[in-house]
Amino acid sequence: MSLRGQFFLSVVLALLLSLSVLAAVACWHARASVDNEMAMALEAGDRIVDNALLSLPQGGEDAYLERLVKSFNDNRHVRVALIEQGRETASSRLAVPDAVPGWYRRLLEIPVQQRIDTAPRLGGRTLRVTTDASNEIGESWTQFRDGAAILALFSLLVLGLLHLAMARIASPLKKLGAGFEAVGGGDYAVCVAAQGPREISALAGAFNRMTARLNGLEDANRRLTGQMLAIQEEERADLARDLHDEMGPFLFAMRLDAEAIQADAKASGRSAMAERARALGEAVSHIQSHVRNILKQLRPDGLAEIGLAVAIGNLATFWQRHHGGIAIHLEIAGEGFGAEADATLYRLVQESLTNAVRHGAAKQIWIVIAADDQAIRVTVEDDGTGFTDMGGGGMGLRGMRERLAALDGGLTLGVRPGGGTRLAAIIPRARAEAEVA
């Protein structure tokens, strides 16, 4: 449950508990009041009857008693009845009570009280005064109902004001939460409006300062990554140049010497020496071939001169030649997208092919490079064992992410439908063109 929901639930439960306690106390006081009112009404009615009996005339007692009984008509609390031989011969009429819910009547209902009055001149007849709490309960119910309505209105007003206050707080908090989600997704340029109460506004200001600092750090990190990758490429080029300029001539000389030794040995009839010279020549040839492969890995053959499509085609040919049974399908739009973007795309495809062949044991690989006005998109799919066997968190993948991050790009790695791995990368076209400029 949200913080807003928890707060409202707590307030509603507190109000319900308070109103329940207040209702119980009010009912207890109302019952005591009804009991006390009935006792006083019984005392007053009995006193009236006693005084009337003291003034009972010598003749016309029946008419006098009837007038006495009727004088209690519409009384709200007591009822007077004339009893003769165990039955009522005359009784007063109570005032009509207000409608009261049954549950409230049962809560306040008290035992009926009565008084019996008699006199020698009544000839065995008696006057009975009986209490009836219906009207008093009705009056108490009216007060209870009106009080409950006022408290309910007050509670609704409090909840409405709390709703407005929480809405004023929840809206900027929701925006802050969306901002943190954006930061968690890598968007450090997000900014939230400094709205709401002073504390929330101050929190939004601190958030904006944090994102501004993170954005600056991200830009600096991106520049450093670009510089680091440029240095890496320079080091690769230097290493490739050293291998080519230094080792190449020595290996060529060694192979010529081996061939000369083999020819001299054959001419002098020393077959053992000739065989060793031949083996030495083959070893040197193998080393030369291996060095050439290393040079292709370190420095693509004229990427700027031959273009991205041809360079990737050469890379595919290399893997197909050295690992039989692999089919690589290429679909490349355009000849190039700028030196840095082309280098990044080439290294991305290179690392993907290495992972697919060496770690994924793939037999079919599909490489697609497409571009539109917004972005350059690269997709590499294979039918191998899946990215879980590719060392998904290794140095190769980390290097790909760093290269793409330097161009504001991103990379996702997932499972290809039907099995295998699907790698997708994107580079904003505007950033790639900015690098060209």
N, C-alpha and C positions, 0 to 999 in steps of 0.2 A: 504494500500500500504506500502511496505517495505521502510525503511529509504533510502536504495540505490535507489529504484524507485523514491521516492520523490525528492531526490537530483538531479538525472538525469533529471526528468521532469522540475524541476526549472531551471536547466542550459539550457535545450533545449528551454524553453519558453523565457528565457533571451536572448539567441542567436537569436531566431526568431524575437523578438521584436527589438533588436538592428539592425539586418539585414534589417528589414522592414523600420525602421526609416532611415537607411543609404541609402536604395534603393529610398525612397521618396525624400530625399535631393539630391541624385545623379540625379534623373529624373528632379527635379526642376532646378538644375544648368545646366543640358543638354538642357532643353527647352530654358532657357535664353541664353545659348551659341549659339543654333541654330538660335534663333531670331536675336541675334546680328550679327552672321555670315551672315545671309541672308541680313540684312540691309547694311552691308559693301559690300557684293558682288553686290547688286543692285546699290549702289553708284559707285562702280568701273566700272561696266558694262555700266552704263549710261554715265559716264565720257568718256569712250572709244568711245561710239557712238557719243557723242557730238563733240569730237575732230575729229572723222572721217567725220562728216558732215561739219565741217569747211574746210576740205580739199576736198570736193566734186568737181570733175573735171567738166569742161564746157561741155564736150561730154563724152559719154559712161557711163552715170549715172547708167544704169541698171546693167551693168557688175560690176561696182564699188560697188553698193549696195549688189549684190549677194555675192561678195567676202567678204564684211563686215559681212554679216549674217553668212556665212560659217566659218568665222574666230572664231566664238563662238562654233563651233562643239566640242563635248566632254567636254564642260564646266561643272563643277560639281554643280554650284549654280544658274546660270541664263540661260535663253533661250531668243533669239532675233528673232523676226518675222517681216517681211515686210508686212504691211497692205495696201491693195488697194481696195477702194470701199467696205470696211467692211469685206474683206476676206483676209486670208493669202496667199500671192503669193510665199513667201519663208520663211523658218524658220530654225533655228539651231537645232542640235541634241544634247541632253543631254548625259552625260556619264552614262553608265549603273550602277545603284545603286546596292549595296549589298542587299541580302535578309534580311528582317527585319520582326519580328513577328508583326502581326496586332495590338496587344494590345500596343506594344511599339511605333509603328508609331502613333497610336491615342493619346498616352500620349504626344508626342513631336510635333505633327502636329500644325503648326501655319498658320495664314491667308496668302494667296498669295499676294505678293506686286508687283507692276509694275510701269514702267515709260513710258510715250509716248514722243517720240522725232520727230520733224518735221522741215522742212526747206522750204523756198519759192521755191527752185529749184527742190523739190521733186514732184511737180505737184500734190499736194493733197494726196500724199502717206505719211505714217507714219512708224516709227520704234518703236516697242514695246519691252521693256525689262521686262521680267517676272522672278520672283524668283521661284525656285523649291528646297525644302528642303530634297528631298529623299536621295541624297548622303550624306548630312551632318548628317541626322538621321541614315543612315547606318554606318557612321564612329562612331557616338556616341554609337550605339548599340554594335559595336565591342569592344569599350572600356568598356562599361557596362558589357558585357558578360564575358570578360576576368577578370574584377575586381570581378564579382560575383563568377566566378570559383575559383579564388584565395581565396576569403573569405570562400567559401564552403569547400575548402580543409583545410583551417585553422581551421574551425569549427569542421570538422571531426577529425582532428589531436587532437584538444583540448578534444573532447569527448572520443577519444581513450585513451589518457593519463589519463583522469578522470576515465575511465572504469578500467584501470589497477590499479590506485591508490585505487579506491573503492573496487576492488577485493582483494587487499592486506589488506584492512581494514576489509572487510565483512567476509572473511574466518575465521580469529581468533575470530571475534564477534559471528559468527555462532557456533563455537566450545564452546565459553563461554556460549552462550544460551543453548546448549545441556548440558553443565556442570550444569547450574542452574536447568534445567529440572531434571537431575539425582539427584541433591541435594533435590529438591522438592519431589522426589519419595523415599527419604530415603537413597540414596547411598552416603555416606559421604567419600568414598574412591576414588571418581572420581578425576582426575587430568587433566588439559589442558596444552598443550604446550605453552610456552611463546614465541609467534611469532608475526610478524607484526610490526607496528610502535612502538616507544618507549612507548607511553602512553598506547597502547593496551597490550604490553608486561608487563608493570608494573601492569596493571589491572589483567592480567592472573596470575602473581606472587601473588598478593594479594588474588585472588580467591583460589589458591592452598594452601596458608597459612590458609585461612579460613576453607577450607575443611579438612585440616590436624587437625586443632584444633577441628572442629566438630566431626571428626572421633575419636579423643582422648576422647572427652566428651561422645560420644556415647558408646565407649568401657567402660569408667568408669561407665556410667549409666547402661550399661548392667550388669556389675559386681555387682553394688549396687542392681539392681533388683534381680539378682540371690541370693545375700545374704539376701535380704528382703524376698524373697519367701522361702528360707531355714529357716529363722527365723519364718516365718508364719507356716511352716510345723512343726517346733519344738514346737511352741506355741499350734498348734492343737493337737500334740501328748501329750504335758503336760496337756492340758485341758482334753483330752480324758482319760488320766491316772488318773487325779484327780477325774473326774466324776466316773470312774470305781472303783477306790480304796476307795474313800471317801463316795460317795453317795450310791454305790452298797451295801455295808454291812448294812448301816442304813436302806435302803429301804427293804432289805431282813429281817432285824430284825423287822421292822414295820409290814411287812406282816405276819410274824410268830406270833407276838403279837396280831394282828387283828384276826387271825385264832383261837388263844388260847382264846381270849375274847369271840369270837363267840361260841366256844364250851362250855365254862363255862356258858355263858348266856343261851344257850339252855338247859344245864343240870339243871339250877336253875329255868327254866320256864320264864325267862325274854325275851320274844320274841322281844320287841322293841330294847333292847340293842343288841340282837343277829343280828337284821337287820342292825343296825348302824355299828356293827363290820364287817358284810359282805360287806356293802357299802365301808367302809374304806379299807378293803382288796382289793376290786376291783379297788379303786382309786390308791392304791399303785401299783397294778399290771399294771395299765395303765401308771403310771409314770415310772415304770421299762421298759416297752415296748418303751415308748417315749425316755427314756435315751439311750436305746440300738440303736434306730434309729439315735439319735444324734451322738453316738459314731461311727456308720458306716459312717456318713457324715464327721465327723472330721478326722477319721483315718480308711482307708480301711482295711478290714480284711486281714492282712498279704500280702500286695501288693508284697513285695519282695519275699515272700515265695510261694504264690499261683500263681503269674504271672498276667500279665496285662489282658489277655483274660478272665481268671476266675473272676478277680475282676470286670471287666466291665459287665460280665455275671451276677454276683451277684447284681450289681447296676441295671441292666435291670429288674431282677426278683423283686427287691424291688419296683420299680416304677409300674410294672405290678400288683403286689400284693396289693398295696395301692391305685391304681387308675384303677379300672376295666374298661375294654373296650379298653385298649391301647395295640397295637401290636408293639413290638420292634424287628427289624430284624438286626442281627449282622453278620458282615463279617470281621474277624480280622486275619491278616496275622502275624504269629510269636507269640512267647510267651512273648517277652519283648525286649526293646531297651536300657536298662540302667536305673538306679534308677531315675535320674532326668527327663529323657525323659518319662519314664513310669508314673511318678507322674504328669507331665504336661499333658500327653494324658488323664490320668484318670480324672484330674480336668476339662479338656476341655470337655470331654464327659459328665461329671457330670453336669456342668453348662448348656450345650446344652440341656440335658434332662429336667432340671428344667425349662428352658425357654420354651421349646416346650410344656411341659405338663401344667405348671401353667399359662403361658402368651399366648401361641399360641393355646391352646385347641386342640392339635393334637391327632389324633386317630391312625395314622400310623407313625412310626419313623424308618429310615434306618441309620445304623451306619456302616461305612466302614473304616477300617484302613489298608492301603497298604504300602508297602515299596519296594524300589529298591536300586541300588547302590548309587543313588544321594540323595534321600530324603525319609522321612516318610510322607505320605499324609493321612489326616483324612477328611472324609466327613460325615456330619450329616444333613440329610434331613427329613422334616416332612410335613404333609398335613394340617398344622394348618392355622391360620389366617394371617400369614406373619410376617416378621421381624419388621414391623412398630408398631406392638402391643407387641413387645418383650422388649421394652426399650433398643433399639439398642445401645444407648450411655451410658448405666448404668454401675454400678460398676462391674457387672459380666463380661460384654464384655471387659471392661477396664482391669480387672484382667487377662482374657484370653490373651489379646494382650501383657500384661507385661510378662506373663509366656513364651509365644512363643518368644518374643523379647530377653529374656535371653538366648535362644538357637539359635539366629539368624533366627528365624522362622517368619512367617507372617500369617495373617488371613484375609479372605474375607467373607462378609455376603451379600447374595442376595436373589432373589426370585427364588423359585424352579419352573421349568416348570410344569404347571398344577396346580399351587397354593401351597402356603406354603413357607417354608424357607429353604434355602440351605446355610450351613456353611462349609467352606473349609479352612483347615489349612495345613501348610507345615513346616517341620523341616529338615534342611540340615543333611544328614546322617553323614557327616564328623564331624559336631559339636556334634551330639548325641554320636558318638563313642568317641570323645575327652572327653566328660563328663564321659563316662564309664571308660576311662583310668585314 
